[in-house]
């Protein structure tokens, strides 16, 4: 099967850049509480001191860690939305337990910057990464940032399993319909500003392939979040 063309990857990435530029304020209003599934990560965070939050949005994972672990942490949040990073900055920099660094970076266009972290988190991110082969490359990049003994925690949004979210699927424009891959979707946004976002639905088999591609050892997989407690599939991977 052919890899997605680079121009298509850029187009889908731009759709999402436009989406978050348009709805950042509305998005932040609906994303104020910790994800329930994060609590199950805490047993793997005993020695964590240095955290990368890839696709950090408004920074609520950093606040969750600070409140849950209640000890000094170095927190590096990366996102391509300047508006959401501004929200994160206001929320995080008042917490004395966090040494905060926030970076505006288009991770699809430029990849991940080098570094080593005890915990790398990617929540609400993988469904926005276009292209099967690029997702495998991207998860290898994330894995390469995990220090020995560290953890990579990734959540995969199972939006097609929700009847409510299935109703948000929109048709592809003619110029993109033949370029996207299986399980690629456009979802609309129904709060405030009207907008659409590109999302990929990961099947269990696709998640298996990404775990293998990471080169790390899977130590946990579970479902959590949403009204029925299963809207995200989490995988917890470790570098032995």
N, C-alpha and C positions, 0 to 999 in steps of 0.2 A: 504494500500500500504506500502511495506517494506521501511524502511529508508535505505539510501545509506550506504554501508559498510565503515567502517573507513579506511580500506586500499585503497579503491577507492578514498575517499576524499583526502588522502595523495598523491596518484598518480596524481590526477588532479591538486592539489596544486603544486606538483613538476614540472608538465608540465609548469605551469605559472612562477614558479621561474626560470626555465631554459630559458623561453621565454624572461623575462625581463633582465636576465643576458646577453643574446645574443644581444638584440636589444636596450639596454638602450640609447645609443647615438643617434641612428636613431629615436627612439621613442621621445626623448626630442626635436629633431629638428622639429617634426611635432606637438608639443604640446606647442607652445609658447604663444598663445593668450587666453584671458579669454573666457569661455563658455558664449554665449549670454544669456542662461537661468539663469545665476547667477544674472543678473540685477533684475530679478523678486523676488529674495530673499531679496533684500535690505530693503523693508518695514518691514521685520521681524527681522532686525538687529539693531534696534534703540538703544537698551540698551546693545548690545553685547560688552563684554570686554575680554572674555576668550574663545578661539576657539580650538576645536579639529578637525583636518583634517585627517580623517581615509582613508588611501590609498592616501597619499598626492602627490606621484610622485615627480615632479620637483618643487612643491610648488607654482604653479601659482595662486591657490585660495587664499593663504595668501597675495600675492602681489595685487590681485584684491581687497580684503577687505581693505588693507592698503590704496590703492589709492582711493577707493570709499567712505570709511568712514572717512578717513583722521584724525584719532585720535589714541592714543596709544592702542595697542591690545597685549594680550598674545596669542601667536600662538604656538600650539603643533601639529606638523606634524608626522604622523606614517606611515611607509611603510616597506615592506620587501626587497626592492631593495636598497642596499647600494649605487649603482651607481647613482640612481635617487636622493637619499638623499644628495649625494655630490653636485649635481647640485642645489638642493633646498637650501642647505646651502650657496652656493656662491651667489644665487639670493636674498635670504631673509635677510641675516645677515647684509647687507649694508643699509637696510631700518630702519631708526631710530624710526619709529612708531611701529615697531614690536619687542617684547621681544620673541625671537625664541627658541623653544626647539624641536629638531628632534630626533626621536627614531626609531631605526631599530627593527622591531618586525614582526614575522610571526603571523598575527592575526588569521589565520585559525588553526594553530597548537597550539597556546598558548592563544587564546582569547584576549579580551581587558583588559588592565591594569585599575585598579580603578581610579576614578577621577570624577570631576563635572565641567561642562562647560555650558556657556550660549548658545553656538552654537556648534553642532556636525554636521559635513558635511561628506558625503560618496558619492563621485563622481567618476565614473569609477571603482567602487569597487564591487558592488553587483553582477554583472554578472560573477565575478571570484570566488564567494563563492559556493563551491560544495554541493549539497544535499539539497533537499527540507526542511527536518527537521533542518538541520544545519543552513540554511538561516533564519529560524524562530528564532532559538536560537541566532544567531548573531545579528539580528535586535533588539532583546530584550536586548542584551548586550549594543548595541549602545544607546538604549533608557534609560538604567540605568545610563548612563553618563550625561544625560541632567538634569541640575539644575532646580528647580521650576521656572516656567515662561520662561524657555529656549526652544530652538528649535532644532529639528533634521531634517536636509534636506538631502534627498536621491535622487539620479538619477538612473534610470533604462535604460540601453542601449537597444533600440529597433532595433537591427541590422538587423533582418529579414524583417523589413519594407523597407529596402533599397536594390534595385536591385544590386547595386554595391557591397554591403557587402555580399549579398546572394551568390555571385560568389566566395567568399573566403571560403565557407564551404568545409571542407575536410572530407573524410570518417574516421570513428573510426577504430583503429586497432582491429583485431579480439578479442584480450584478454580484451578489454575494452567495446566493443560494447554491450555486455549483462549486463554490470555493471552500465552504466550511465543511467540517467533518461530522461524522455520526455523533449524536448526543450534544451537538452545539446548538444553543438556543438564544433567542432574544427575549428578554423578560421586561415587561413594562413596570413603571413605578407609579403608584396611585396616591401619593401623599404630596400635596402642594404642587410643585413643578412637574410637568409631564416629561418623562424621559424614558429611554430604553438602555439596557445594559446587556453585554455579551456574557453568557454563563455556559460553562460546560458541566454536564451531568456525569459524574464518575460512577461507573458500575463497580461491583465488587472485584471483577476480573481486572479492570483498569487499575484499581487501587493496588491489587496484588502486584501488577507489573511495575507500578511506581515504587512500591516497597523494595522490590528486587533491584530496580535501577538505582535506588539510593545507596546501595552497598552497606547499609547499616542493618543491625539486628532488630527485628520487631519484638518488643516486649509486652505490648498491649494493643488491643483493638477493641473499640466499643462504640455504641451509638448513644447519643444524648441530644438534648436541646429541643426546642419547639414544643408545641402543645402536647404531642404524644411522646416526647422524650426520645425521638429518633431522627431528628432532622439533619444531624451531622454524624458522619462516621469519623471517629478519631483514630489515628494510628500514632503510637509512641515508639520511637526508634532510638537505639542507643549505639554509641561507638564504644566497643569493648576495649 
